Amino acid sequence: VPAWMVALIATREFQLTGIRIFALGKGQVLPAEAGGKHKTVSQIVAISVTLLFLVIQAAIGPNSRNSNWIYWGEVGIWVLMVTTVVLTLTSGISFMWRHRRLIFNL
């Protein structure tokens, strides 16, 4: 998994958590949105599939006769991560747009 994907996802999490903490200090609770829940599910699926892939790959060993499954496993992980990054960006932008008055009236 490329480091920029992980960094982007982590940055979004820290930013939105910071906004939520700031809002809580002003007595406002910012509820989770559907997009954020979809993003969370995609993260859990992507992480689980990646870990399962790595465990199976380690169990079979690097000298596996059939590397075709490795190729398709890597393609599948890439698709899951791109999906997760897209959901991360769209849900983060949606959250910030919805709460723009709070954010820009710091």
ChimeraX attribute file (.defattr): number of C-alpha atoms within 10 A of each C-alpha:
attribute: neighborCount
match mode: 1-to-1
recipient: residues
	/A:1	11
	/A:2	8
	/A:3	8
	/A:4	10
	/A:5	15
	/A:6	12
	/A:7	11
	/A:8	13
	/A:9	20
	/A:10	12
	/A:11	12
	/A:12	16
	/A:13	13
	/A:14	11
	/A:15	13
	/A:16	15
	/A:17	12
	/A:18	12
	/A:19	17
	/A:20	18
	/A:21	15
	/A:22	16
	/A:23	17
	/A:24	12
	/A:25	10
	/A:26	10
	/A:27	9
	/A:28	12
	/A:29	12
	/A:30	15
	/A:31	8
	/A:32	10
	/A:33	13
	/A:34	10
	/A:35	17
	/A:36	18
	/A:37	13
	/A:38	15
	/A:39	23
	/A:40	15
	/A:41	13
	/A:42	20
	/A:43	20
	/A:44	13
	/A:45	16
	/A:46	21
	/A:47	15
	/A:48	12
	/A:49	16
	/A:50	20
	/A:51	12
	/A:52	12
	/A:53	18
	/A:54	14
	/A:55	12
	/A:56	12
	/A:57	17
	/A:58	10
	/A:59	10
	/A:60	11
	/A:61	10
	/A:62	9
	/A:63	8
	/A:64	12
	/A:65	8
	/A:66	8
	/A:67	12
	/A:68	9
	/A:69	12
	/A:70	15
	/A:71	11
	/A:72	11
	/A:73	17
	/A:74	14
	/A:75	12
	/A:76	16
	/A:77	19
	/A:78	16
	/A:79	13
	/A:80	19
	/A:81	22
	/A:82	16
	/A:83	15
	/A:84	23
	/A:85	20
	/A:86	14
	/A:87	21
	/A:88	25
	/A:89	17
	/A:90	15
	/A:91	20
	/A:92	21
	/A:93	14
	/A:94	15
	/A:95	19
	/A:96	17
	/A:97	12
	/A:98	12
	/A:99	14
	/A:100	12
	/A:101	10
	/A:102	15
	/A:103	14
	/A:104	8
	/A:105	6
	/A:106	7
